Amino acid sequence: MISVTQKQDSIDTPANRFVKYALEKFDSVCLELMNSLDAAGGVKQAECLSEAKAIHNMLDEIFNDGFFDKIGKLDIMPQNNQVLQKREGYSQIFSAYSMIDLALRLNWSGHDDVYEGESKNVALLYEYWLFFELYKIIDSIDGCKKVYLKDDDFLTVSDGGITILLQEGKKSRQSFVIERLHTKINLYYNRTFSRKEFKTTLYEGSYSRPFRPDYTIAIFPDSYVKGCNNGENGAIQNGEVSYIHFDAKYRVTDLTSLVGKRTDEYEEIEFAEDKTDAVMNTYKRGDLLKMHTYNDAIRRTIGSYILYPGKGDSEDTRGVSYKLYDEILPGVGAFAIRPSIDEAGENELRNFITELLESKGALYSRLNRMKQYTEMVLREPSVSLLNTADYQIGKKDENVQKGIRCVLGYIRALKEDDYYYSLVENNLLFTGAEFLFYFYAIKDSYVYSHHPDIFKTKRFCFYKNSIMDTKKYILEQTICEIESNELISKKELVERLNMQGYKTNERNHHADFYYILKVKVIGNMCDLKEIGVDEISLQNGNDAYSPHSPKIFYMEDLS
């Protein structure tokens, strides 16, 4: 008897076992989804229910094929199987299974805001997508490493699952560090800058209403290793953090809808459109104005930018071409970025952020502009990366004044109930006494421009005479030391003045916000001093258009 070995091909291979397992998994997902949607009455997500039923019926037909009767159960996941990874048909099923498996591990409450109801919230989906783009862009910078913290991190991994804490209206954060640049970065989604922060610190928050940009990038030195938010809180306390804001504007498709057509003939049309847009709540030039608002209202902001799904290089009706990134004004701009733009928009945004971080040494770089602006915030210390001798961009003032720098303020004394007589009545002009000097900061939409050195100066003198009549400042003999300064609302000003003994009310004060200097009387001059109005008003930096606004002047002797 001769033994004969006959080779017979078997279809019960690891690759085919995986295909059977994957299709069964797909079917179980469809059944679970159908049961869940049926329990809700089939009213919500009708399209999803219909699609799940169609896939289930198709899989039922596939399973009726005798092919799968000869294939056993999967016992080991063939992750490195070359057939699954490379062969046509197998690779597509393997890829689909991997995506579904990852999606089932994903816990993301924010997806309900996008997919709830019959139609998708595409604008919110674009907003979420942009956060991941910013995350990817920062992470791709040379030398950048992610830093994982316990609180507010938008991505956490635990118990074999992934949780995404990204939801409209809730703050999320991802932290990074770039050691070669000695820089830390916090990327925020929906961080709120509030009036409360502005009142309780000197370093953050909004001076008026709360603002919540879609995305905020916080930049600060990596020397801050302790404290909350990757060390950011410590940087805030020392005035060494700066913010860049981005807003997603899905309905904007080209830059001309933001800035309008750049000729005088369109100005009146644009103003008329602004009125219409305010009623219809569309995204146009108002979005750009909001970027200016971020810059002005949120402390330590160096730039605010719009992200919109434009085509980039699109042309308006006059044939003027706009690039993917167009810096409309310093610190304000717009980037065109969308999934189908072949990464061109992403590259422009990456180049911008990288340039911002790496151009520390360039005299006119955006980072040095950041340092210049942040130095002008009330009482904030200089940025440590900056040489104090070069705190202003450009050339230094050749005509440096000699003597003691003083703030010269006007205290009204025209009627018996004016502020000056309250100071006299309450004995606040004697040595050792303290009182408040206040002046306009913001009235309606107008922001008053004052000499930046007012908030760096230690000495204060005042006058009460009518300079329109005398053409001179007649200085009172009282010499004061400036102890602190703040920006406060009209309501808070009235409360503090009443506590000081000055009986007044909000009707007597016409600005919305005021700067206040808390001063302490330290002595008296021997004689009254008179200085011509032009000698002070025309000095560089003083506001010559507001006669009674505080001025900076220099005196060789205050005795």
Secondary structure, DSSP 8 states (H G I E B T S, - for coil): ----------S--HHHHHHHHHHHHHHHHHHHHHHHHHHTTT-TTHHHHHHHHHHHHHHHHHHTSGGGGG-----S--TT-HHHHHSTTHHHHHHHHHHHHHHHHEE-TTHHHHHSSSS--HHHHHHHHHHHHHHHHHHTSTTEEEE--SSSBSEEEETTEEEE---TTS-EEEEEEEGGGTEEEEEEES--B-HHHHHH-SSSSBSSS-B--SEEEEEEETT--SSSGGGHHHHHHTT--EEEEEEE-TT--STHHHH--SSGGGHHHHHHHHHHHHHHT--SHHHHHHHHHHHHHBTTEEEEEEEE---SS-B-TT--B--SEEEEETTEEEEE--TTSTTHHHHHHHHHHHHHHH-TT-TTSHHHHHHHHHTTSTT----TTS-GGG-SSS---SS---SEEEEEEE---SSTTSHHHHHHHTT-SSTT-EEEEEEEEEETTEE----GGGGG--EEEEE-S-HHHHSEEEE-SEEEEEEEEEEEEHHHHHHHHHHHT----GGG---SEEEEEEEEEEEE-SS-EEEEHHHHHTSTTS-SSSTTS-EEEEES---
